[in-house]
Amino acid sequence: MSNEKLVLIGAGSLQFGLGSVGSILNSEILKGATICLHDINEEALKLAHEACESAINKRNLDFTLESTMIRKEALKNATFIINSIEITPRFKLLDMDYRVPQEFGNKQIMGENGGPGGLFHSLRTIPPILDICEDIQKICPSALFINYSNPLSRICLAIKRKYPSLKFVGLCHEFEDFIPILTKILGKPVLNFKIKAGGLNHFGVILDIKHKDTGQDAYPIIHKNGPKLLRSIEQGPLLDSGYDFIAFILETYDYLPYTTDGHYGEYMQWAWELVDIPATRKFIRDYEQFLSNQSERLKRLIKIGKGAKIVKLDGERAIPIIEGIVSDANHEEASVNIPNDDIITNLTQDLVVECPAIINKSGIHGIKLGEYPKSLAALLRTQASVQDLVVEAILTKSKDIALQALLADPVVETYWQAKKILEEMLRLQEKYLQIELE
């Protein structure tokens, strides 16, 4: 019988809300827990509550369900908070993040987590998440805050800096999503291998991979099979944004990134000529359409009384991590984002890194990765410096530092370009920014 209270912030996003609740309802360890749905969209919140309530009642499950639009009420007695918020209209703003810098000649790849677009995504998303963290500090300071929102590294760094005592972890599914591709490269199930991977979110590589039975290095297989297979992946419905650049990184740096062209290429000024740009743009269009269609489908099913059927496991790692903490499982998670407490020794310690971790009752403990490959560490250090300035600009509300962050970003080519992008984007997104730079 669990006494935990799990709060889902942004639960009106049905894909997130119903999937997270579906995972909770399938947990034996969390039986008896209270689930609280929170969103600022009243209609969406009501639909999520209706579906989740129906799932609990039809299966006669021992869970208490609450929902509220008042965040401070939701956080009372919370032990775990899962956050997945975006400023709406999400895809319209992400498209603006990408296209407006192009008008000034900027060649960014995606504009979600890096480049000029990453700055404005950060300016929109970090301030409201810090507001949430401020309430957590006051209302439930012992709770663990689990963040899904992007730009994940920058959000987590801002939390670390402003609320150093707050317990948090950033989670991304990119490592799990890469497993099917890695399986094809290896020609065997990934379960047969011991893998260490990490770096920064959307900017990590497989550092070490060995056969579990013999301890033999499996990287020669990756070097032999990886480039050709990665380049052979054809674009299709909801296929991620190309792997040509990932093949290039494997050949040039000898390490395999566990993400896509669109993500890994965001951080380098020379990626533009190597990334499959059409695949990246097509994926974003397809993903927007998929989410829209899925949302409408879920709403329709809830309204005709079939909500219980769509509250299903989501495959994300928040609930297994919560279970591991509650049950003192001492299990290993392949990929989490936590402060760099000597996890990667040749990167600044004032950074949030992606790494494997051990989960037990005392929390989330990063597995030491040691010294990162020097050639790749050089790229990560540049991005760490950009993250440093972006977070500093937000915490100090400084327009000057925001400009300096753009000038430090390798994707930005000239001072004129940086200044024009900053001025135009501040003008266009004024009503979407919950921060005023001075």
PANU-275787 format. One record per residue (C-alpha): residue number from 0; residue in three letters; chain; x, y, z. Coordinates in steps of 0.5 Angstrom, whole numbers, plus 2048, in hexadecimal, padded with zeros to 3 digits. Layout:
REM PANU-275787
+-----+-----+----+-----+-----+-----+
:   i :  aa : ch :  c1 :  c2 :  c3 :
+-----+-----+----+-----+-----+-----+
: NUM : ala :  A :   X :   Y :   Z :
...
+-----+-----+----+-----+-----+-----+
//
This chain:
REM PANU-275787
+-----+-----+----+-----+-----+-----+
:   i :  aa : ch :  c1 :  c2 :  c3 :
+-----+-----+----+-----+-----+-----+
:   0 : met :  A : 800 : 800 : 800 :
:   1 : ser :  A : 803 : 806 : 7FE :
:   2 : asn :  A : 803 : 80D : 801 :
:   3 : glu :  A : 806 : 811 : 7FB :
:   4 : lys :  A : 803 : 817 : 7F8 :
:   5 : leu :  A : 805 : 817 : 7F0 :
:   6 : val :  A : 803 : 81E : 7ED :
:   7 : leu :  A : 803 : 81F : 7E5 :
:   8 : ile :  A : 804 : 826 : 7E3 :
:   9 : gly :  A : 801 : 827 : 7DC :
:  10 : ala :  A : 7FD : 821 : 7DC :
:  11 : gly :  A : 7F8 : 824 : 7D8 :
:  12 : ser :  A : 7FD : 822 : 7D2 :
:  13 : leu :  A : 7F9 : 81B : 7D1 :
:  14 : gln :  A : 7FF : 817 : 7CF :
:  15 : phe :  A : 803 : 819 : 7D5 :
:  16 : gly :  A : 7FD : 819 : 7DA :
:  17 : leu :  A : 7FA : 813 : 7D8 :
:  18 : gly :  A : 801 : 80F : 7D6 :
:  19 : ser :  A : 804 : 811 : 7DD :
:  20 : val :  A : 7FD : 80F : 7E1 :
:  21 : gly :  A : 7FD : 808 : 7DD :
:  22 : ser :  A : 804 : 807 : 7DF :
:  23 : ile :  A : 802 : 808 : 7E7 :
:  24 : leu :  A : 7FC : 804 : 7E6 :
:  25 : asn :  A : 800 : 7FE : 7E4 :
:  26 : ser :  A : 805 : 7FF : 7EA :
:  27 : glu :  A : 804 : 7FA : 7F0 :
:  28 : ile :  A : 809 : 7FE : 7F4 :
:  29 : leu :  A : 805 : 804 : 7F3 :
:  30 : lys :  A : 7FE : 801 : 7F5 :
:  31 : gly :  A : 7FA : 806 : 7FA :
:  32 : ala :  A : 7FE : 80C : 7F7 :
:  33 : thr :  A : 7FB : 813 : 7F6 :
:  34 : ile :  A : 7FB : 815 : 7EF :
:  35 : cys :  A : 7FA : 81D : 7EE :
:  36 : leu :  A : 7F9 : 820 : 7E7 :
:  37 : his :  A : 7FB : 827 : 7E6 :
:  38 : asp :  A : 7FA : 82B : 7E0 :
:  39 : ile :  A : 7F8 : 833 : 7DE :
:  40 : asn :  A : 7F3 : 830 : 7D9 :
:  41 : glu :  A : 7EC : 82F : 7DC :
:  42 : glu :  A : 7E9 : 82B : 7D6 :
:  43 : ala :  A : 7EF : 827 : 7D5 :
:  44 : leu :  A : 7F0 : 825 : 7DC :
:  45 : lys :  A : 7E9 : 823 : 7DD :
:  46 : leu :  A : 7EA : 81E : 7D7 :
:  47 : ala :  A : 7F0 : 81B : 7DA :
:  48 : his :  A : 7ED : 81A : 7E1 :
:  49 : glu :  A : 7E7 : 817 : 7DE :
:  50 : ala :  A : 7EB : 812 : 7DA :
:  51 : cys :  A : 7EF : 810 : 7E0 :
:  52 : glu :  A : 7E9 : 810 : 7E5 :
:  53 : ser :  A : 7E6 : 80B : 7E0 :
:  54 : ala :  A : 7EC : 807 : 7E0 :
:  55 : ile :  A : 7ED : 806 : 7E7 :
:  56 : asn :  A : 7E6 : 805 : 7E8 :
:  57 : lys :  A : 7E5 : 7FF : 7E3 :
:  58 : arg :  A : 7EB : 7FC : 7E5 :
:  59 : asn :  A : 7E9 : 7FD : 7ED :
:  60 : leu :  A : 7F0 : 7FF : 7EE :
:  61 : asp :  A : 7F3 : 802 : 7F5 :
:  62 : phe :  A : 7F5 : 809 : 7F3 :
:  63 : thr :  A : 7F2 : 810 : 7F5 :
:  64 : leu :  A : 7F1 : 815 : 7EF :
:  65 : glu :  A : 7F1 : 81C : 7F0 :
:  66 : ser :  A : 7F1 : 822 : 7EB :
:  67 : thr :  A : 7F2 : 82A : 7EC :
:  68 : met :  A : 7F4 : 830 : 7E8 :
:  69 : ile :  A : 7F7 : 833 : 7EE :
:  70 : arg :  A : 7FE : 831 : 7EE :
:  71 : lys :  A : 7FF : 832 : 7F6 :
:  72 : glu :  A : 7FA : 82E : 7F7 :
:  73 : ala :  A : 7FC : 828 : 7F3 :
:  74 : leu :  A : 803 : 828 : 7F6 :
:  75 : lys :  A : 801 : 827 : 7FD :
:  76 : asn :  A : 804 : 821 : 800 :
:  77 : ala :  A : 807 : 81F : 7F9 :
:  78 : thr :  A : 80D : 81A : 7FA :
:  79 : phe :  A : 80E : 81A : 7F2 :
:  80 : ile :  A : 80C : 81F : 7ED :
:  81 : ile :  A : 80D : 81E : 7E5 :
:  82 : asn :  A : 80D : 824 : 7E1 :
:  83 : ser :  A : 80C : 824 : 7D9 :
:  84 : ile :  A : 80A : 82B : 7D8 :
:  85 : glu :  A : 80A : 82F : 7D1 :
:  86 : ile :  A : 808 : 836 : 7D0 :
:  87 : thr :  A : 803 : 836 : 7CA :
:  88 : pro :  A : 802 : 836 : 7C4 :
:  89 : arg :  A : 808 : 831 : 7C5 :
:  90 : phe :  A : 809 : 830 : 7BE :
:  91 : lys :  A : 808 : 837 : 7BB :
:  92 : leu :  A : 80D : 83A : 7C0 :
:  93 : leu :  A : 812 : 834 : 7BE :
:  94 : asp :  A : 811 : 836 : 7B7 :
:  95 : met :  A : 813 : 83D : 7B8 :
:  96 : asp :  A : 819 : 83B : 7BC :
:  97 : tyr :  A : 81B : 838 : 7B6 :
:  98 : arg :  A : 819 : 83C : 7B1 :
:  99 : val :  A : 81A : 844 : 7B3 :
: 100 : pro :  A : 822 : 843 : 7B4 :
: 101 : gln :  A : 822 : 840 : 7AD :
: 102 : glu :  A : 820 : 847 : 7AB :
: 103 : phe :  A : 826 : 849 : 7AD :
: 104 : gly :  A : 82A : 844 : 7AA :
: 105 : asn :  A : 82B : 83F : 7B0 :
: 106 : lys :  A : 82C : 838 : 7AE :
: 107 : gln :  A : 829 : 834 : 7B4 :
: 108 : ile :  A : 827 : 82D : 7B4 :
: 109 : met :  A : 821 : 82D : 7B8 :
: 110 : gly :  A : 820 : 833 : 7BD :
: 111 : glu :  A : 81E : 82F : 7C3 :
: 112 : asn :  A : 823 : 82E : 7C8 :
: 113 : gly :  A : 829 : 831 : 7C4 :
: 114 : gly :  A : 82B : 837 : 7C0 :
: 115 : pro :  A : 826 : 83E : 7C0 :
: 116 : gly :  A : 820 : 83A : 7C0 :
: 117 : gly :  A : 822 : 836 : 7C7 :
: 118 : leu :  A : 823 : 83D : 7CA :
: 119 : phe :  A : 81C : 83F : 7C9 :
: 120 : his :  A : 819 : 838 : 7CB :
: 121 : ser :  A : 81D : 839 : 7D1 :
: 122 : leu :  A : 81B : 840 : 7D2 :
: 123 : arg :  A : 813 : 83D : 7D2 :
: 124 : thr :  A : 814 : 837 : 7D6 :
: 125 : ile :  A : 819 : 838 : 7DB :
: 126 : pro :  A : 816 : 83E : 7DF :
: 127 : pro :  A : 80F : 83A : 7E0 :
: 128 : ile :  A : 813 : 834 : 7E2 :
: 129 : leu :  A : 817 : 838 : 7E7 :
: 130 : asp :  A : 810 : 83A : 7EA :
: 131 : ile :  A : 80E : 833 : 7EB :
: 132 : cys :  A : 814 : 832 : 7EF :
: 133 : glu :  A : 813 : 838 : 7F3 :
: 134 : asp :  A : 80D : 835 : 7F5 :
: 135 : ile :  A : 810 : 82E : 7F6 :
: 136 : gln :  A : 815 : 831 : 7FB :
: 137 : lys :  A : 810 : 834 : 7FF :
: 138 : ile :  A : 80A : 82F : 7FF :
: 139 : cys :  A : 80E : 828 : 7FE :
: 140 : pro :  A : 815 : 829 : 7FF :
: 141 : ser :  A : 817 : 822 : 7FF :
: 142 : ala :  A : 813 : 820 : 7F9 :
: 143 : leu :  A : 817 : 81D : 7F3 :
: 144 : phe :  A : 816 : 822 : 7ED :
: 145 : ile :  A : 816 : 81E : 7E6 :
: 146 : asn :  A : 817 : 822 : 7E0 :
: 147 : tyr :  A : 815 : 820 : 7D9 :
: 148 : ser :  A : 815 : 827 : 7D6 :
: 149 : asn :  A : 81A : 829 : 7D1 :
: 150 : pro :  A : 81F : 82D : 7D0 :
: 151 : leu :  A : 820 : 827 : 7D5 :
: 152 : ser :  A : 828 : 829 : 7D7 :
: 153 : arg :  A : 826 : 830 : 7D8 :
: 154 : ile :  A : 820 : 82F : 7DC :
: 155 : cys :  A : 824 : 82B : 7E1 :
: 156 : leu :  A : 82A : 82F : 7E1 :
: 157 : ala :  A : 825 : 835 : 7E3 :
: 158 : ile :  A : 822 : 831 : 7E8 :
: 159 : lys :  A : 829 : 82F : 7EB :
: 160 : arg :  A : 82B : 836 : 7EB :
: 161 : lys :  A : 825 : 839 : 7EE :
: 162 : tyr :  A : 823 : 834 : 7F3 :
: 163 : pro :  A : 829 : 830 : 7F5 :
: 164 : ser :  A : 825 : 82C : 7FA :
: 165 : leu :  A : 820 : 829 : 7F6 :
: 166 : lys :  A : 820 : 822 : 7F4 :
: 167 : phe :  A : 81F : 821 : 7EC :
: 168 : val :  A : 820 : 81D : 7E6 :
: 169 : gly :  A : 81F : 81E : 7DF :
: 170 : leu :  A : 81D : 819 : 7DB :
: 171 : cys :  A : 81D : 818 : 7D3 :
: 172 : his :  A : 81B : 811 : 7CF :
: 173 : glu :  A : 820 : 812 : 7CA :
: 174 : phe :  A : 825 : 80D : 7CC :
: 175 : glu :  A : 81F : 808 : 7CD :
: 176 : asp :  A : 81D : 80A : 7C6 :
: 177 : phe :  A : 824 : 809 : 7C3 :
: 178 : ile :  A : 824 : 801 : 7C5 :
: 179 : pro :  A : 820 : 7FE : 7BF :
: 180 : ile :  A : 826 : 802 : 7BB :
: 181 : leu :  A : 82B : 7FF : 7BF :
: 182 : thr :  A : 828 : 7F8 : 7BF :
: 183 : lys :  A : 829 : 7F8 : 7B8 :
: 184 : ile :  A : 830 : 7FB : 7B8 :
: 185 : leu :  A : 832 : 7F5 : 7BD :
: 186 : gly :  A : 82E : 7F0 : 7BA :
: 187 : lys :  A : 82C : 7ED : 7C1 :
: 188 : pro :  A : 827 : 7F0 : 7C6 :
: 189 : val :  A : 82A : 7F6 : 7CA :
: 190 : leu :  A : 829 : 7F2 : 7D0 :
: 191 : asn :  A : 82F : 7EE : 7CE :
: 192 : phe :  A : 833 : 7F4 : 7CF :
: 193 : lys :  A : 836 : 7F8 : 7D5 :
: 194 : ile :  A : 835 : 7FF : 7D3 :
: 195 : lys :  A : 838 : 806 : 7D6 :
: 196 : ala :  A : 835 : 80C : 7D2 :
: 197 : gly :  A : 835 : 813 : 7D4 :
: 198 : gly :  A : 837 : 81B : 7D3 :
: 199 : leu :  A : 832 : 820 : 7D2 :
: 200 : asn :  A : 82A : 81F : 7D1 :
: 201 : his :  A : 829 : 81E : 7C9 :
: 202 : phe :  A : 831 : 81F : 7C9 :
: 203 : gly :  A : 833 : 818 : 7CC :
: 204 : val :  A : 837 : 812 : 7C9 :
: 205 : ile :  A : 838 : 80B : 7CB :
: 206 : leu :  A : 83E : 80B : 7CE :
: 207 : asp :  A : 840 : 803 : 7D0 :
: 208 : ile :  A : 83C : 7FD : 7CD :
: 209 : lys :  A : 83E : 7F6 : 7CF :
: 210 : his :  A : 83B : 7EF : 7CE :
: 211 : lys :  A : 838 : 7ED : 7D5 :
: 212 : asp :  A : 83B : 7E6 : 7D4 :
: 213 : thr :  A : 842 : 7E7 : 7D2 :
: 214 : gly :  A : 843 : 7EE : 7D4 :
: 215 : gln :  A : 846 : 7EF : 7CD :
: 216 : asp :  A : 845 : 7F6 : 7CA :
: 217 : ala :  A : 83F : 7F6 : 7C5 :
: 218 : tyr :  A : 842 : 7FD : 7C2 :
: 219 : pro :  A : 845 : 7FA : 7BC :
: 220 : ile :  A : 83E : 7F7 : 7BA :
: 221 : ile :  A : 83B : 7FE : 7BA :
: 222 : his :  A : 841 : 801 : 7B6 :
: 223 : lys :  A : 840 : 7FB : 7B1 :
: 224 : asn :  A : 838 : 7FC : 7B0 :
: 225 : gly :  A : 836 : 802 : 7B3 :
: 226 : pro :  A : 838 : 807 : 7AD :
: 227 : lys :  A : 835 : 803 : 7A8 :
: 228 : leu :  A : 82E : 802 : 7AC :
: 229 : leu :  A : 82D : 809 : 7AF :
: 230 : arg :  A : 82E : 80B : 7A8 :
: 231 : ser :  A : 829 : 806 : 7A5 :
: 232 : ile :  A : 823 : 808 : 7AA :
: 233 : glu :  A : 81E : 80B : 7A5 :
: 234 : gln :  A : 819 : 811 : 7A7 :
: 235 : gly :  A : 812 : 80E : 7A9 :
: 236 : pro :  A : 80C : 810 : 7AD :
: 237 : leu :  A : 80F : 813 : 7B4 :
: 238 : leu :  A : 816 : 810 : 7B2 :
: 239 : asp :  A : 81B : 815 : 7B6 :
: 240 : ser :  A : 81E : 81A : 7B3 :
: 241 : gly :  A : 824 : 816 : 7AF :
: 242 : tyr :  A : 82A : 813 : 7B1 :
: 243 : asp :  A : 82F : 815 : 7AB :
: 244 : phe :  A : 833 : 81A : 7B0 :
: 245 : ile :  A : 833 : 815 : 7B6 :
: 246 : ala :  A : 836 : 810 : 7B1 :
: 247 : phe :  A : 83B : 816 : 7AF :
: 248 : ile :  A : 83D : 817 : 7B7 :
: 249 : leu :  A : 83E : 80F : 7B8 :
: 250 : glu :  A : 843 : 80F : 7B2 :
: 251 : thr :  A : 846 : 816 : 7B4 :
: 252 : tyr :  A : 846 : 815 : 7BC :
: 253 : asp :  A : 846 : 80E : 7BC :
: 254 : tyr :  A : 840 : 80E : 7C1 :
: 255 : leu :  A : 839 : 80D : 7C0 :
: 256 : pro :  A : 833 : 812 : 7C2 :
: 257 : tyr :  A : 82D : 80F : 7C4 :
: 258 : thr :  A : 829 : 814 : 7C1 :
: 259 : thr :  A : 827 : 817 : 7BA :
: 260 : asp :  A : 82A : 81C : 7B5 :
: 261 : gly :  A : 825 : 822 : 7B7 :
: 262 : his :  A : 827 : 821 : 7BF :
: 263 : tyr :  A : 82E : 820 : 7BF :
: 264 : gly :  A : 82F : 825 : 7B9 :
: 265 : glu :  A : 82C : 82B : 7BD :
: 266 : tyr :  A : 833 : 82C : 7C0 :
: 267 : met :  A : 838 : 82D : 7BB :
: 268 : gln :  A : 838 : 833 : 7B5 :
: 269 : trp :  A : 83B : 82E : 7B0 :
: 270 : ala :  A : 835 : 829 : 7B1 :
: 271 : trp :  A : 831 : 82C : 7AC :
: 272 : glu :  A : 835 : 829 : 7A6 :
: 273 : leu :  A : 834 : 822 : 7A9 :
: 274 : val :  A : 82E : 821 : 7AC :
: 275 : asp :  A : 828 : 81F : 7A8 :
: 276 : ile :  A : 824 : 825 : 7A9 :
: 277 : pro :  A : 81E : 823 : 7A5 :
: 278 : ala :  A : 81D : 81D : 7A9 :
: 279 : thr :  A : 81D : 821 : 7AF :
: 280 : arg :  A : 818 : 826 : 7AD :
: 281 : lys :  A : 813 : 821 : 7AB :
: 282 : phe :  A : 814 : 81D : 7B1 :
: 283 : ile :  A : 812 : 824 : 7B5 :
: 284 : arg :  A : 80C : 824 : 7B0 :
: 285 : asp :  A : 80A : 81D : 7B1 :
: 286 : tyr :  A : 80A : 81D : 7B8 :
: 287 : glu :  A : 806 : 823 : 7B9 :
: 288 : gln :  A : 801 : 820 : 7B5 :
: 289 : phe :  A : 801 : 81A : 7B9 :
: 290 : leu :  A : 800 : 81D : 7BF :
: 291 : ser :  A : 7FB : 821 : 7BD :
: 292 : asn :  A : 7F7 : 81B : 7BA :
: 293 : gln :  A : 7F8 : 817 : 7C0 :
: 294 : ser :  A : 7F6 : 81C : 7C5 :
: 295 : glu :  A : 7EF : 81D : 7C1 :
: 296 : arg :  A : 7EF : 815 : 7C1 :
: 297 : leu :  A : 7F0 : 815 : 7C8 :
: 298 : lys :  A : 7EB : 81B : 7C9 :
: 299 : arg :  A : 7E6 : 817 : 7C5 :
: 300 : leu :  A : 7E6 : 810 : 7C9 :
: 301 : ile :  A : 7E6 : 814 : 7D0 :
: 302 : lys :  A : 7DF : 817 : 7CD :
: 303 : ile :  A : 7DC : 811 : 7CB :
: 304 : gly :  A : 7DE : 80D : 7D2 :
: 305 : lys :  A : 7E4 : 809 : 7D0 :
: 306 : gly :  A : 7E9 : 80D : 7D4 :
: 307 : ala :  A : 7EB : 807 : 7D8 :
: 308 : lys :  A : 7EE : 804 : 7D2 :
: 309 : ile :  A : 7F3 : 809 : 7D0 :
: 310 : val :  A : 7F6 : 80A : 7D7 :
: 311 : lys :  A : 7FC : 805 : 7D5 :
: 312 : leu :  A : 803 : 804 : 7D7 :
: 313 : asp :  A : 807 : 80A : 7D4 :
: 314 : gly :  A : 80E : 807 : 7D4 :
: 315 : glu :  A : 811 : 80D : 7D7 :
: 316 : arg :  A : 816 : 80C : 7DD :
: 317 : ala :  A : 813 : 810 : 7E2 :
: 318 : ile :  A : 80F : 80B : 7E5 :
: 319 : pro :  A : 814 : 806 : 7E6 :
: 320 : ile :  A : 819 : 80B : 7E9 :
: 321 : ile :  A : 814 : 80C : 7EE :
: 322 : glu :  A : 812 : 805 : 7EF :
: 323 : gly :  A : 81A : 804 : 7F0 :
: 324 : ile :  A : 81A : 809 : 7F5 :
: 325 : val :  A : 814 : 807 : 7F9 :
: 326 : ser :  A : 816 : 800 : 7F9 :
: 327 : asp :  A : 81E : 801 : 7FA :
: 328 : ala :  A : 81F : 7FD : 7F4 :
: 329 : asn :  A : 826 : 7FF : 7F3 :
: 330 : his :  A : 825 : 7FE : 7EB :
: 331 : glu :  A : 829 : 801 : 7E5 :
: 332 : glu :  A : 826 : 806 : 7E1 :
: 333 : ala :  A : 829 : 807 : 7DA :
: 334 : ser :  A : 828 : 80F : 7D9 :
: 335 : val :  A : 826 : 814 : 7DE :
: 336 : asn :  A : 828 : 81C : 7DF :
: 337 : ile :  A : 82B : 81E : 7E5 :
: 338 : pro :  A : 831 : 823 : 7E8 :
: 339 : asn :  A : 838 : 821 : 7E6 :
: 340 : asp :  A : 83A : 81F : 7ED :
: 341 : asp :  A : 841 : 81C : 7EA :
: 342 : ile :  A : 83D : 818 : 7E5 :
: 343 : ile :  A : 841 : 81B : 7DF :
: 344 : thr :  A : 847 : 81D : 7E2 :
: 345 : asn :  A : 84A : 821 : 7DC :
: 346 : leu :  A : 844 : 826 : 7DB :
: 347 : thr :  A : 842 : 82B : 7E0 :
: 348 : gln :  A : 83E : 829 : 7E7 :
: 349 : asp :  A : 839 : 82F : 7E6 :
: 350 : leu :  A : 835 : 82B : 7E1 :
: 351 : val :  A : 830 : 826 : 7E0 :
: 352 : val :  A : 832 : 81F : 7DC :
: 353 : glu :  A : 82F : 819 : 7D9 :
: 354 : cys :  A : 831 : 813 : 7DC :
: 355 : pro :  A : 82F : 80C : 7DF :
: 356 : ala :  A : 82D : 80C : 7E6 :
: 357 : ile :  A : 82B : 807 : 7EC :
: 358 : ile :  A : 824 : 808 : 7EF :
: 359 : asn :  A : 823 : 806 : 7F6 :
: 360 : lys :  A : 81F : 809 : 7FC :
: 361 : ser :  A : 825 : 80F : 7FD :
: 362 : gly :  A : 823 : 811 : 7F6 :
: 363 : ile :  A : 827 : 811 : 7EF :
: 364 : his :  A : 82E : 810 : 7EF :
: 365 : gly :  A : 832 : 812 : 7E9 :
: 366 : ile :  A : 837 : 80C : 7E7 :
: 367 : lys :  A : 83E : 80F : 7E6 :
: 368 : leu :  A : 840 : 810 : 7DE :
: 369 : gly :  A : 847 : 813 : 7E0 :
: 370 : glu :  A : 84A : 817 : 7DA :
: 371 : tyr :  A : 846 : 818 : 7D4 :
: 372 : pro :  A : 84A : 817 : 7CD :
: 373 : lys :  A : 84E : 81D : 7CC :
: 374 : ser :  A : 84B : 81F : 7C5 :
: 375 : leu :  A : 844 : 81E : 7C7 :
: 376 : ala :  A : 845 : 822 : 7CE :
: 377 : ala :  A : 848 : 828 : 7CA :
: 378 : leu :  A : 841 : 828 : 7C7 :
: 379 : leu :  A : 83D : 827 : 7CD :
: 380 : arg :  A : 841 : 82D : 7D1 :
: 381 : thr :  A : 83F : 832 : 7CB :
: 382 : gln :  A : 838 : 830 : 7CC :
: 383 : ala :  A : 839 : 830 : 7D4 :
: 384 : ser :  A : 83B : 837 : 7D3 :
: 385 : val :  A : 835 : 839 : 7CF :
: 386 : gln :  A : 830 : 836 : 7D4 :
: 387 : asp :  A : 834 : 83A : 7DA :
: 388 : leu :  A : 832 : 840 : 7D7 :
: 389 : val :  A : 82B : 83E : 7D5 :
: 390 : val :  A : 82A : 83D : 7DC :
: 391 : glu :  A : 82D : 843 : 7DE :
: 392 : ala :  A : 829 : 847 : 7DA :
: 393 : ile :  A : 823 : 844 : 7DC :
: 394 : leu :  A : 825 : 844 : 7E4 :
: 395 : thr :  A : 827 : 84C : 7E3 :
: 396 : lys :  A : 822 : 84E : 7DE :
: 397 : ser :  A : 828 : 851 : 7DA :
: 398 : lys :  A : 827 : 852 : 7D3 :
: 399 : asp :  A : 82E : 854 : 7D2 :
: 400 : ile :  A : 830 : 84D : 7D5 :
: 401 : ala :  A : 82B : 84A : 7D0 :
: 402 : leu :  A : 82E : 84D : 7CA :
: 403 : gln :  A : 835 : 84A : 7CD :
: 404 : ala :  A : 832 : 843 : 7CD :
: 405 : leu :  A : 830 : 844 : 7C6 :
: 406 : leu :  A : 837 : 847 : 7C4 :
: 407 : ala :  A : 83A : 841 : 7C8 :
: 408 : asp :  A : 836 : 83C : 7C4 :
: 409 : pro :  A : 83A : 839 : 7BE :
: 410 : val :  A : 834 : 839 : 7BA :
: 411 : val :  A : 833 : 840 : 7BA :
: 412 : glu :  A : 838 : 843 : 7B4 :
: 413 : thr :  A : 838 : 84B : 7B6 :
: 414 : tyr :  A : 837 : 850 : 7BB :
: 415 : trp :  A : 832 : 853 : 7B6 :
: 416 : gln :  A : 82E : 84D : 7B5 :
: 417 : ala :  A : 82E : 84C : 7BD :
: 418 : lys :  A : 82B : 853 : 7BE :
: 419 : lys :  A : 826 : 853 : 7B9 :
: 420 : ile :  A : 824 : 84C : 7BB :
: 421 : leu :  A : 823 : 84E : 7C2 :
: 422 : glu :  A : 81F : 854 : 7C1 :
: 423 : glu :  A : 81A : 851 : 7BC :
: 424 : met :  A : 819 : 84B : 7C0 :
: 425 : leu :  A : 818 : 84F : 7C6 :
: 426 : arg :  A : 813 : 853 : 7C2 :
: 427 : leu :  A : 80F : 84D : 7BF :
: 428 : gln :  A : 80F : 849 : 7C5 :
: 429 : glu :  A : 80E : 84E : 7CB :
: 430 : lys :  A : 807 : 84B : 7CD :
: 431 : tyr :  A : 80A : 844 : 7CD :
: 432 : leu :  A : 80F : 846 : 7D2 :
: 433 : gln :  A : 80E : 846 : 7D9 :
: 434 : ile :  A : 815 : 84A : 7DA :
: 435 : glu :  A : 817 : 851 : 7D9 :
: 436 : leu :  A : 81E : 852 : 7D7 :
: 437 : glu :  A : 821 : 859 : 7D9 :
+-----+-----+----+-----+-----+-----+
//
